């Protein structure tokens, strides 16, 4: 027996009612579970971007000194090898090793007896020639008187005149010999040619020394003032010349660790050629060195002050990043998200870089953790520090 139309309709309505009830129960169960258990943690983490921990620094305006750095060698203003200028026995040494001496102070003495004897001999020869000149001049006067009386020939007069002239020439030679002997005698006293400090004695008293000896008795150095000779790359030459044209260029000498300041001086000379093998040139700076912290032969780090740039924006060098389109820095915005900002830089210092464009005073830049960042990434900002200027190069 087949159901009628009314029966079919009632059956369809029952199915709909049952399905609706099941759906309502499912919705109610899901709502109850959501309210009691909360959202899926994995889904929540995917939907929300986690903050990145970064270190930041604050850009600031400062006066930044611009330096050129070079390795230098300390040299004495004068370095004199103390040699004997005559041959003889080194009789005495009057200085102590390391002693400070004054110009003209007696340092050593060569046995003078042979040179004193040579001087006495030259003086005696001159006295003999002086006596001969007196006798020759008297004979000449007599000959000239006799020739007027036709008692003597003119030839004898001329011969006597030649004898007088010859004796005068001998006296001139005697004077030169006396001066030579006196000079050699003076050379037996070896004196300091400048103020300075004596080095290690290399010849002891009692040894025979010669004027041709290559080994000095000692080395005398003048270290007040002292000189530092340094080298710089050739591309810096124009900057250095411009700085010298503006006035004195200060040079600071630091120790080999580039930590301790030894002395302050000024640039005096730029070498007149560039070394083509190294593409560098030499400069010379002079230092007062009253405390003798600069020692001849010592290596120092020289900092040459070109200029001081006033009121420029600086950030730490760690904030400067290299990208495919040039330099940029990550800047933290007010909402604690970051953006990459193109920048132009000037000189770089030990702890700061001069910014020509792209960063404003007070901007916060990321100095650590950049590799985790993307545009608009939220960040957790560590305590900010203010960028400080150092020695620009």
VEXNU-876223 format. One record per atom (N, C-alpha, C): residue in three letters; y, x, z. Coordinates in steps of 0.02 Angstrom, whole numbers, plus 50000, padded with zeros to 5 digits. Atoms other than C-alpha are relative to their C-alpha. Layout:
N
ALAYXZ/...
***
This chain:
393
UNK499415004350000/UNK500005000050000/UNK500625004450000/UNK499404995850008/UNK501665008349947/UNK500584997350041/UNK499435002349961/UNK503195008050059/UNK500554997349955/UNK499445003050038/UNK504674998150004/UNK500615004350004/UNK499374996250001/UNK506425003949974/UNK500295000950068/UNK499714999449933/UNK506985000650152/UNK499635005150041/UNK500394995149962/UNK505565010850222/UNK500165007149981/UNK499824993250023/UNK505995025950115/UNK500675002350029/UNK499334998249973/UNK507825025750172/UNK499955001750072/UNK500054998549928/UNK507335024750354/UNK499675006850010/UNK500354993549993/UNK506155039650330/UNK500485005849986/UNK499524994650016/UNK507535050550250/UNK500515000950056/UNK499524999449945/UNK508755046350388/UNK499695003550059/UNK500334996749943/UNK507475051850516/UNK499965007549991/UNK500044992850014/UNK507255068750432/UNK500685003350010/UNK499334997349992/UNK509135071450426/UNK500185000750073/UNK499834999949928/UNK509325066950609/UNK499645005750035/UNK500394994749967/UNK507925078850659/UNK500285006849982/UNK499724993650022/UNK508655093250554/UNK500675001450034/UNK499354999149967/UNK510385090350626/UNK499915001950073/UNK500114998349930/UNK509685090750801/UNK499785007250009/UNK500224993049996/UNK508805107150769/UNK500595004849990/UNK499424995750013/UNK510415114850697/UNK500465000250060/UNK499565000349942/UNK511425108850845/UNK499725004150057/UNK500304996049947/UNK510175116550964/UNK500075007549986/UNK499924992950017/UNK510255133150870/UNK500715002550012/UNK499314998149989/UNK512145133450875/UNK500155000650074/UNK499884999949928/UNK512165129151058/UNK499685006150032/UNK500334994149972/UNK510905142951095/UNK500365006449985/UNK499644993950019/UNK511865155850998/UNK500655000750040/UNK499384999849962/UNK513475151051085/UNK499885002050071/UNK500154998249931/UNK512665152051254/UNK499835007450006/UNK500204992949997/UNK511905169151217/UNK500615004549990/UNK499404996050012/UNK513575175851149/UNK500445000350062/UNK499565000249941/UNK514505169851302/UNK499715003950058/UNK500314996649943/UNK513235177351421/UNK499855007349985/UNK500204993050016/UNK512745193551329/UNK500555004149967/UNK499464996450033/UNK514325197951231/UNK499825001949929/UNK500124998250070/UNK514485204651052/UNK499545006049995/UNK500444994450015/UNK513305217250972/UNK500395006650005/UNK499614993849993/UNK513915234751030/UNK500035004149937/UNK499994996150062/UNK513415243250868/UNK500484997149950/UNK499545003250046/UNK514355230350768/UNK500725001150022/UNK499324998949976/UNK515875232250879/UNK500245007049986/UNK499794993150013/UNK515885251150858/UNK500145001149927/UNK499874999350071/UNK515805249450672/UNK500654996749979/UNK499405003750019/UNK517235237150667/UNK500645003250027/UNK499404996949971/UNK518425247350775/UNK499955007649993/UNK500004992850008/UNK518915265750736/UNK500155003450067/UNK499904996649936/UNK518745277250887/UNK500565005249993/UNK499444995250000/UNK520235288450936/UNK499735007150002/UNK500174993050003/UNK520165307250903/UNK500435003950049/UNK499644995849952/UNK520645319551040/UNK500325005949963/UNK499644994650034/UNK521975331650973/UNK500495003250049/UNK499464996649964/UNK523205344351039/UNK500624999949956/UNK499395000550038/UNK525005342450987/UNK500545004650028/UNK499404996449979/UNK526645351950996/UNK500614996449972/UNK499385003450020/UNK528425345850980/UNK500455004849962/UNK499544995950038/UNK529535352850844/UNK500685000150034/UNK499354999349967/UNK531195359450910/UNK500455004649960/UNK499504995650033/UNK532785367950851/UNK500145006050045/UNK499894993949962/UNK533025386050903/UNK500325005349956/UNK499774994050035/UNK533845402450856/UNK499415004849994/UNK500604995950011/UNK532495413250778/UNK500205006749970/UNK499884993450030/UNK532655432150752/UNK499485001549947/UNK500444998350056/UNK531915438150587/UNK499885007550001/UNK500184992949995/UNK530995454750601/UNK499555002149942/UNK500494996750041/UNK530095466650486/UNK499615004850044/UNK500434995949957/UNK528625475450566/UNK499725005849960/UNK500274994150033/UNK528075493050521/UNK499735005050050/UNK500294994849958/UNK527035507150591/UNK500435006349992/UNK499574994250001/UNK528105522050639/UNK499725005950038/UNK500184993849966/UNK527915539950697/UNK500625003050032/UNK499444997049965/UNK529035547850828/UNK500065007349980/UNK499854993050016/UNK529855564250778/UNK500585002350043/UNK499434997149965/UNK530985575850874/UNK500595000749952/UNK499424999250043/UNK532765576750810/UNK500015007049970/UNK500094993150024/UNK532505595750797/UNK499355002650027/UNK500614996549979/UNK530865605250803/UNK500075007349977/UNK499874993050014/UNK531085624150814/UNK499425004250024/UNK500504995049980/UNK529725637250813/UNK500355006250025/UNK499684994149971/UNK530255651450929/UNK499635006249976/UNK500294993950029/UNK529905667350829/UNK500455005950016/UNK499614993849997/UNK530445685250845/UNK500275001649931/UNK499714998050063/UNK531625691250709/UNK499965007549988/UNK500114992850007/UNK531185709550739/UNK499305001650025/UNK500664997849978/UNK529565719050765/UNK500075003650067/UNK500004996449936/UNK529135725450938/UNK499554996750051/UNK500415002749946/UNK528275722251102/UNK500374994450037/UNK499715005549961/UNK528585705551187/UNK500025002250073/UNK499934997049934/UNK529285712251349/UNK500014994850056/UNK499945005149948/UNK529725696551447/UNK500044993049969/UNK499925007150017/UNK529605677451436/UNK500334996750060/UNK499605002649944/UNK530895668251540/UNK499954992450008/UNK500055007349994/UNK530415649951512/UNK499314998250027/UNK500645002949979/UNK529055639151588/UNK499804994649950/UNK500255005050047/UNK527975627951482/UNK500234993050023/UNK499755006749984/UNK528735610451475/UNK500704999950029/UNK499334999649970/UNK530415616551542/UNK500534997649952/UNK499425001850040/UNK532035608951481/UNK500495005950000/UNK499564994350007/UNK533225622151414/UNK500634997749964/UNK499365001350033/UNK535025622551353/UNK500095004949942/UNK499854995750058/UNK535685629651190/UNK500295006650024/UNK499774993449982/UNK535945648551206/UNK499645003050060/UNK500364997449942/UNK534815650451357/UNK499475005049978/UNK500464994750018/UNK533775666451355/UNK499284997850013/UNK500705002349996/UNK531935662551320/UNK499515005950005/UNK500464994450001/UNK531105679351287/UNK500385006349979/UNK499664993750015/UNK531495697751262/UNK499495004849969/UNK500394994950033/UNK530805710851142/UNK500245006950026/UNK499814993249978/UNK530785729351196/UNK500575002649957/UNK499404998550040/UNK532545734651143/UNK500125007449988/UNK499824992949999/UNK532435753751158/UNK500085002949930/UNK499944997350068/UNK532115757850975/UNK500634997549966/UNK499415002950033/UNK533515746250919/UNK500645002450032/UNK499424997049968/UNK534715753151048/UNK500115007149974/UNK499944993250027/UNK534345770650984/UNK500284999849929/UNK499745000550068/UNK534665765150804/UNK500744998450001/UNK499295001649995/UNK536335757950857/UNK500405006150020/UNK499654993949979/UNK536835773850946/UNK500055005049943/UNK500004995350056/UNK536345784050794/UNK500524998049948/UNK499515002350050/UNK537405773350678/UNK500715001150025/UNK499334998749973/UNK538905774850793/UNK500175007449997/UNK499874992850003/UNK538705793750801/UNK500155002249929/UNK499874998250070/UNK538615795050612/UNK500714998049979/UNK499325002250018/UNK540225785150597/UNK500525004850030/UNK499534995349969/UNK541105796850719/UNK500035006549959/UNK500014993950041/UNK540535811750614/UNK500384999149935/UNK499645001350063/UNK541165803750455/UNK500754999150013/UNK499295000649983/UNK542815799450541/UNK500325007050004/UNK499734993149994/UNK543055817950582/UNK500065003349932/UNK499974997150067/UNK542635823150405/UNK500574997049959/UNK499455003250036/UNK543895810550338/UNK500675003150020/UNK499374997149978/UNK545275817950445/UNK500105006849968/UNK499954993350031/UNK544895835550382/UNK500134999549926/UNK499915000750072/UNK544775829850201/UNK500704997749983/UNK499325002550013/UNK546435820550210/UNK500515005650011/UNK499544994449990/UNK547305836150282/UNK499975005049942/UNK500064995550058/UNK546595846950143/UNK500344997049939/UNK499695003350057/UNK547195834250016/UNK500765000850003/UNK499284999249994/UNK548965835150085/UNK500215007149982/UNK499834993150017/UNK548955854150073/UNK499965001249925/UNK500074999150072/UNK548305853749895/UNK500574996849962/UNK499455003450035/UNK549645841349844/UNK500655004050008/UNK499404995949990/UNK550975852749919/UNK499985006349956/UNK500074994050040/UNK550305868249831/UNK500064998749925/UNK499965001450071/UNK550185859749662/UNK500724999249977/UNK499295000750018/UNK552055856149667/UNK500335006949992/UNK499754993250005/UNK552315874949686/UNK499625004049948/UNK500424996850052/UNK551105878749545/UNK499535005150030/UNK500474995449967/UNK549995887349674/UNK499294997150001/UNK500665003450000/UNK548545875249650/UNK499964995749937/UNK500095003950061/UNK547805866349501/UNK499934992650017/UNK500075007249991/UNK547825847749478/UNK499274997950005/UNK500715001649997/UNK545955848049455/UNK499745000350072/UNK500234999449930/UNK545675854049633/UNK500294994350043/UNK499725005749964/UNK546855840649695/UNK499584993849989/UNK500415006050015/UNK545835827249606/UNK499325000450034/UNK500644999349966/UNK544215834349676/UNK500064998650075/UNK499915001349929/UNK544925833849851/UNK500134992650013/UNK499905007349994/UNK545505815849824/UNK499334996349997/UNK500665003150004/UNK543735811249772/UNK499605001050064/UNK500354998749937/UNK543065819349930/UNK500244995450055/UNK499735004749950/UNK544235808850036/UNK499734993049989/UNK500265006850015/UNK543715792849947/UNK499264999450016/UNK500725000149985/UNK541875797449966/UNK499894999450075/UNK500075000349927/UNK542095800150153/UNK500174993150026/UNK499835006849980/UNK542955783250169/UNK499434995149986/UNK500575004350017/UNK541485775050080/UNK499435001050050/UNK500524998649950/UNK540295783650200/UNK500154996450065/UNK499815003549938/UNK541275776550345/UNK499864992649995/UNK500155007150010/UNK541135759150271/UNK499254998750007/UNK500735000649993/UNK539245761750257/UNK499805000650073/UNK500154999249929/UNK539235767650437/UNK500154993650039/UNK499835006349967/UNK540115751650491/UNK499474994749988/UNK500535004850015/UNK538815741250401/UNK499365001650038/UNK500604998049964/UNK537415751350480/UNK500064998350074/UNK499895001849930/UNK538185748550652/UNK499904992550010/UNK500095007249994/UNK538265729850621/UNK499274998049995/UNK500715001450007/UNK536455729750564/UNK499625001850063/UNK500344997849939/UNK535875739650713/UNK500184995550059/UNK499805004449945/UNK536885728650831/UNK499654993249994/UNK500345006450011/UNK536135712950752/UNK499275000450020/UNK500704999149981/UNK534365719650770/UNK499925000550076/UNK500034999649927/UNK534735723950950/UNK500104993250032/UNK499905006849973/UNK535395706450981/UNK499384995749990/UNK500615004050013/UNK533805699350904/UNK499455001450051/UNK500504998849948/UNK532805707351044/UNK500064995050057/UNK499915005549952/UNK533525693451153/UNK499914993549962/UNK500155006250036/UNK532745677151093/UNK500274994250041/UNK499665005349963/UNK533835662351142/UNK499844993249968/UNK500115006850025/UNK533665643351124/UNK500554998249950/UNK499515001950052/UNK534495636950966/UNK500274993050010/UNK499775006849987/UNK534705619251035/UNK499754997950069/UNK500275002949938/UNK534475608951192/UNK499324997049985/UNK500665003050012/UNK532695603051213/UNK499505001850054/UNK500554998749954/UNK531015604851296/UNK499515005049968/UNK500474994950025/UNK529865619851279/UNK499294997350001/UNK500705001850003/UNK528065617651229/UNK499555005350031/UNK500494995349973/UNK526495627551269/UNK500135007049972/UNK499914993150022/UNK526705646551262/UNK499385002349963/UNK500574998050041/UNK525605653651124/UNK499945007649993/UNK500034992750000/UNK526015672351142/UNK500215002450070/UNK499864997649932/UNK525965681451309/UNK500385006649998/UNK499654993549997/UNK527075695951363/UNK499515005849995/UNK500424994250011/UNK526385712951315/UNK499725000349930/UNK500255000050069/UNK525845707751140/UNK500545002749952/UNK499554997750053/UNK526605715750985/UNK500134994149953/UNK499825005550044/UNK527555702850882/UNK500385002849940/UNK499674997950062/UNK528235703950706/UNK500424994349973/UNK499575005150030/UNK529585694950611/UNK499624995749951/UNK500395003750050/UNK528265689650484/UNK499444995850030/UNK500545003749968/UNK527095681650612/UNK500064992549986/UNK500005007250012/UNK526585663750570/UNK499974996250066/UNK500075003449935/UNK526185659550752/UNK500645000950040/UNK499394999949960/UNK527705654950855/UNK499845001850073/UNK500094998849929/UNK527935660851033/UNK499944993450037/UNK500045006849973/UNK528215642451077/UNK500394995549953/UNK499635005050040/UNK528915626351001/UNK500524996750045/UNK499455003349965/UNK530595619551057/UNK500164993549963/UNK499855006550031/UNK530905600951025/UNK500594996850036/UNK499455004049972/UNK532485590851049/UNK499814992749994/UNK500245006949999/UNK531935573351101/UNK500544995050021/UNK499455004449982/UNK533625566251154/UNK500595001649954/UNK500375006050020/UNK533945558051036/UNK499355001749964/UNK500624999350037/UNK532275555150951/UNK500054995849936/UNK500015003350065/UNK531865549050776/UNK499334996649990/UNK500615003450020/UNK530585536250717/UNK500024999049924/UNK500075000850072/UNK530025536950536/UNK499474994649989/UNK500455005650011/UNK529235520550479/UNK499954998349926/UNK500095002150069/UNK528595513050317/UNK499994992449997/UNK499995007250012/UNK528855495550247/UNK499804998649927/UNK500185001750069/UNK528225486450091/UNK500625000149954/UNK499444999250047/UNK529295489149936/UNK500384993549989/UNK499665006350013/UNK529685470549918/UNK500524998350053/UNK499505001249948/UNK530715471250079/UNK500635004149992/UNK499454995350007/UNK531925484350014/UNK500674996549994/UNK499375003450010/UNK533275472349956/UNK500244996750065/UNK499815003149937/UNK533245462950123/UNK500285005250048/UNK499774994849955/UNK533445479150220/UNK500685002649979/UNK499354997450024/UNK534875485350111/UNK500554994950014/UNK499515005149985/UNK535775468750130/UNK500174999950075/UNK499884999949928/UNK535555469650319/UNK500435006050019/UNK499584994149985/UNK536285487350323/UNK500714999149975/UNK499325001350025/UNK537755481550218/UNK500404995650048/UNK499665004349952/UNK538145468550352/UNK500205003650064/UNK499854996349939/UNK538185481550491/UNK499395003750026/UNK500564996349970/UNK537055491250609/UNK499384995550004/UNK500655003649997/UNK535225486150600/UNK499615002750060/UNK500364998149940/UNK534335486350767/UNK499255000949985/UNK500714998650005/UNK532585493650780/UNK499725000750071/UNK500344999749935/UNK531435490950929/UNK499345003649991/UNK500634996350002/UNK529995502950963/UNK499554997550056/UNK500505002349952/UNK528455495651047/UNK499405004750000/UNK500594995749996/UNK526865504251105/UNK499484997949949/UNK500505001250051/UNK525285504651001/UNK499674993150007/UNK500275006749990/UNK524695488251079/UNK500504994649982/UNK499475004750020/UNK526335480251022/UNK500194995350057/UNK499865004149941/UNK526645473951199/UNK500615002750038/UNK499494997149957/UNK527785485951294/UNK500565003049958/UNK499414997350035/UNK529555489551232/UNK500145006950027/UNK499884993149980/UNK529845508251234/UNK500745001949996/UNK499304998050009/UNK531615510251167/UNK500324995849946/UNK499615003550051/UNK532995502251064/UNK500435005149963/UNK499604995550041/UNK533855511150920/UNK500304996449941/UNK499715003050060/UNK534675508350752/UNK499775003849938/UNK500214997250063/UNK534215511350572/UNK500555004649972/UNK499514995250026/UNK535065526650496/UNK499905001649926/UNK500124997550067/UNK534225530950331/UNK499454995949966/UNK500535002750044/UNK533255522750188/UNK499845005449950/UNK500204994850047/UNK532265535050084/UNK500224998249929/UNK499735001150067/UNK532865537149905/UNK499484998849947/UNK500525001550050/UNK531195533349822/UNK499454995850033/UNK500575004149978/UNK529695521649834/UNK499365003749981/UNK500644996950013/UNK527955528749848/UNK499584995349956/UNK500355004450047/UNK527085521549695/UNK499264999250016/UNK500725000549984/UNK525335525049762/UNK499874994750054/UNK500095004849945/UNK525595513949915/UNK500484994149996/UNK499495005350006/UNK527065502949858/UNK500374999050065/UNK499615000249938/UNK527995507350017/UNK500575005049995/UNK499454995249995/UNK529585516550063/UNK500115001750073/UNK499904997549932/UNK530115526350216/UNK500714998550024/UNK499355000949967/UNK531525522950338/UNK500015004450062/UNK499924996049940/UNK532225532950482/UNK500474996450048/UNK499595003149947/UNK532885525650645/UNK500095005150056/UNK499854995349947/UNK533705535250787/UNK500054996350066/UNK500025003049933/UNK533465531650973/UNK500295004950050/UNK499714995749949/UNK534425538251122/UNK499475003750040/UNK500594997049968/UNK532785541351215/UNK500175004050062/UNK499824996349940/UNK533625546651377/UNK499435000450050/UNK500574999949954/UNK532055542151474/UNK499385003249970/UNK500544996550035/UNK530945551251347/UNK499354996049997/UNK500605004150010/UNK529765536551326/UNK499715000949930/UNK500244998450067/UNK529655541351143/UNK499825007449998/UNK500254993149999/UNK528615557251126/UNK499835002149929/UNK500134997850069/UNK528535567450965/UNK499264999749982/UNK500695000750023/UNK526965563650865/UNK499684993450018/UNK500295006449978/UNK526685546650947/UNK500084994749946/UNK499965005750044/UNK526295531250843/UNK500294994150039/UNK499695005849969/UNK527365515950880/UNK500034994349949/UNK499885005850043/UNK527585498350812/UNK500754998750001/UNK499285000850007/UNK529355496750747/UNK500174993049976/UNK499775006650020/UNK530235479850735/UNK500735000649979/UNK499334999350029/UNK531755479850622/UNK500314993149994/UNK499675006549999/UNK532955465350652/UNK500434999149938/UNK499615001350061/UNK533575458650485/UNK500584995350014/UNK499495005049985/UNK534525443350549/UNK499734995350053/UNK500205005449954/UNK534495428950673/UNK500204993449968/UNK499865006550031/UNK534335411650595/UNK500154995050054/UNK499745004449948/UNK535315399050695/UNK499754992849990/UNK500135007249996/UNK534745381550745/UNK499514997749945/UNK500515002050049/UNK533165380350638/UNK499434996550037/UNK500575003649971/UNK531655369050667/UNK499385004549996/UNK500604995849997/UNK530075378150722/UNK499424995850027/UNK500625002949975/UNK528275372750749/UNK499505005750006/UNK500514994749996/UNK526715382750797/UNK499675001149933/UNK500354998750064/UNK525855391350650/UNK499354996249993/UNK500645003650004/UNK524235382250696/UNK500094993149971/UNK499895006750027/UNK525045365950641/UNK500054999949924/UNK499914999650073/UNK525295372050462/UNK499315000149967/UNK500645000650035/UNK523845366750349/UNK500105001149925/UNK499994998950072/UNK523425371350170/UNK499604994649965/UNK500325005350037/UNK523015357250051/UNK500025001249926/UNK500014999150073/UNK522715355149864/UNK500694999649968/UNK499335000750027/UNK524545350749840/UNK500515004250037/UNK499554995749964/UNK525275363949954/UNK499924999450075/UNK500025000149927/UNK525685365350138/UNK500174993150026/UNK499855006449967/UNK525685350350253/UNK499845000750074/UNK500155000349929/UNK525595345850437/UNK499844992850019/UNK500165006749974/UNK524815331150530/UNK500524998250052/UNK499475002349955/UNK526205321450616/UNK499754993850037/UNK500205005749959/UNK525825309450760/UNK500584995050002/UNK499485005150002/UNK526785293150737/UNK500064996550068/UNK499875003349936/UNK527445281750874/UNK499404995750023/UNK500585004149981/UNK525875270850869/UNK499385004250013/UNK500554995349987/UNK524795286350902/UNK499495000149944/UNK500404998650059/UNK524105286950727/UNK500335005849963/UNK499744994050032/UNK524315301850613/UNK500094998949925/UNK499914999950072/UNK524935305050438/UNK500105007149977/UNK499874993350027/UNK524905320750330/UNK500695000149967/UNK499334999850027/UNK526665326250286/UNK500115006749965/UNK499874993750035/UNK527095339250152/UNK500595003750032/UNK499474996049969/UNK528165353550220/UNK500145006249958/UNK499824993550027/UNK529075369150163/UNK500165004550059/UNK499934995549943/UNK529035384250279/UNK500425006049982/UNK499654993650007/UNK530095399650306/UNK499605005550031/UNK500334994449968/UNK529705415050407/UNK499524997650055/UNK500495001649948/UNK528195414750524/UNK500055005250056/UNK499954995749941/UNK528275421850700/UNK499325000450033/UNK500614999749963/UNK526965426150827/UNK499784993250025/UNK500195006549973/UNK527015408550898/UNK500424994249971/UNK499625005450031/UNK528135398550783/UNK500115001449926/UNK499854999650071/UNK528485394850600/UNK500634996049986/UNK499385003550017/UNK530185390250531/UNK499844994749946/UNK500105005550047/UNK530165373350441/UNK500644998849962/UNK499425001350043/UNK531345371250294/UNK500084992649983/UNK499975007150015/UNK530895353050256/UNK499334996950018/UNK500615003849987/UNK529645339450301/UNK499904998250073/UNK500075001249928/UNK529765340150492/UNK500704999450030/UNK499365001049966/UNK531185333650600/UNK499945002350073/UNK499984998249929/UNK531725339050773/UNK499704994550042/UNK500335004949957/UNK530625330350901/UNK499354997249974/UNK500645002450027/UNK529165326450784/UNK499435003550037/UNK500604997249969/UNK527455328950862/UNK499515001849945/UNK500464997650052/UNK526285339350755/UNK499345002050034/UNK500664998449974/UNK524425341950779/UNK499865007449991/UNK500154992950003/UNK523935359850821/UNK499265001550007/UNK500724998949994/UNK522065357450854/UNK499654993449990/UNK500395006150014/UNK520765344950794/UNK500154996949933/UNK499795002950064/UNK521465342650618/UNK499404998249956/UNK500575001150045/UNK519735343250536/UNK499694993150009/UNK500275006749988/UNK519315326150612/UNK500464994549975/UNK499485004950012/UNK520865317450548/UNK499994997449928/UNK499875003250064/UNK521225305550406/UNK500644996050008/UNK499395003949996/UNK522755295350364/UNK499904993950044/UNK499995005749952/UNK523145282750503/UNK499435000350050/UNK500504999349948/UNK521765289350614/UNK500344999650068/UNK499725000149933/UNK522135284550796/UNK499805006350038/UNK500134993849964/UNK522255299450912/UNK500164999050074/UNK499834999349929/UNK522235303051096/UNK500375006550007/UNK499554994350001/UNK523675314951125/UNK499965003850066/UNK499984995749941/UNK523515329451244/UNK500735001350018/UNK499304998649980/UNK525085334751342/UNK500355004449949/UNK499634996450052/UNK526375340551217/UNK500355006050029/UNK499614994249980/UNK527215357451224/UNK500545001349947/UNK499454998650046/UNK528825363451144/UNK499885006649966/UNK500094993750037/UNK528675376551008/UNK500555004850018/UNK499524994949982/UNK529515392851056/UNK500025005349947/UNK499924995050053/UNK530195406050944/UNK499765006850024/UNK500214993149986/UNK529535423850934/UNK500365004649954/UNK499714995050044/UNK529835438450819/UNK499794998449928/UNK500175002250067/UNK529905431850642/UNK499905006149955/UNK500134994550048/UNK529225442550502/UNK500044997249930/
***
